[in-house]
Every structure is written in C-alpha cells, then in structure tokens.
Amino acid sequence: MHKPSEPEKTERRDFLKTACCVALGGALAAVPTAAGVGMYLDPLLRGSSGGTAGLKVRVTTLDSLPADGTPRQFKVLASHVDAWTKSPDTAIGAVVMVRTSDAQKPVKAYNVACPHAGCFVEYVEKIPDFTPDTPGYFCPCHNSSFKLDGQIARAGSPAPRGLDELDCFVQNGNEVWVTYQNFQAGTAEKVPLGA
C-alpha cells in the first residue's frame, strides 16, 4: 500500500484550506451582495406610484373661482414617486375650472391637454376666426378651438373630440378636488391613459 508523502499531504491540506477559505469568503460576500441587489431592485419591484389614473387631487378653493363663470387655469400638483426618485408637489398636469350656478355641480373641470395632439389649450376672450365674438379655449399648436362647455367650436377642427371633462367635487365646504386623468390624444373616443 502506498503511503502519501509529506509534499502530497501538504498539497492536499493547502487545497482544503484554500477551498474552505473560498467557500467561507463567498458566503460572507453573498450577504452584503444580496442586500445591495435587494436595495437596487426594490423600487423596480415595488413599481411606480407616479401614475395619474384617477388621482384625486385638491386643486383650489371655491373662493378663487369667479362667480361669473370666467374660467381659471390651475396646475395639478401631486407627490410623484418614480423608481428611486420621490418628488413632493410636482406639477403633473393642469386643469381649467369654471364655477357654475348649479348647486349639485358647482364647478366643472377640463383637462387642458388638447385632444388632438396634447398641447395645452388656453382661455381666450375671443376664439380666433370665429364669428360672432365668442370666448372659449384655443389650442395654439394646430388651431383647435372649443366653446366654454368644452365642445368643439368650429367644424373642421383638427381635434377629434371636445375637451376632456374631469370629475370634480367640493369638499369641506370650500375645497375643490379633481379626479385627475390624462386621455389618449388623436382619437374620437375618450380613452384613459394609465388605467
């Protein structure tokens, strides 16, 4: 029977020591590596809360809306979380609001994104090239125009539908809240985005 020589024993011992050190080092390195990978992937696994589908947002107060029905535009501010970034009170869009005489629905709100290509419309005292002189909303990008009730003002308008009306409600006697939503541009149907 062959007895291992001293150099063979030493080589075997050295191999076993090295293998144990590599295994122990790998196990010790795996813990912080797994923790780091978990922190890195956490926002992606959690998803984003930055969507705007049906987001209820306090926009203004009744006192800030003229009683005569003159429209006012307001930014829609909300906290936005996207992967690793959290931005409090970020402008996520805008609405135009009109005070009405209807006790059941004292305020109407419209998304200011034009249904044609998504440019922001603006309130104008006189819709350009429209007779008689009529106030309404005008899109400077492609000349879409809308009446105060959000409907298309002119035949041949590039916009395929009127302005997108949003649900709004008054809470605590004076706070005006909107269920904010963006819609697909360029279609005749009102298709919510991010739903």
Buried (B, 14 or more C-beta within 10 A) or exposed (E): EEEEEEEEEEEEEEEEEEEEEEEEEEEEEEEEEEEEEEEEEEBEEEEEEBBBEEBEBBBBEBEEBEEEEEBBBBBBBBEBBBEEEEEEEBEBBBBBBBBEEEEEEBBBBBBBBBBBBBBBBEBBEEBEEBEEEBBBBBBEBEBBBBBBEBEBBBEEBBBBBBBBBBEBBBEEEEEBBBBBBBBEBEEEEEEEEEE
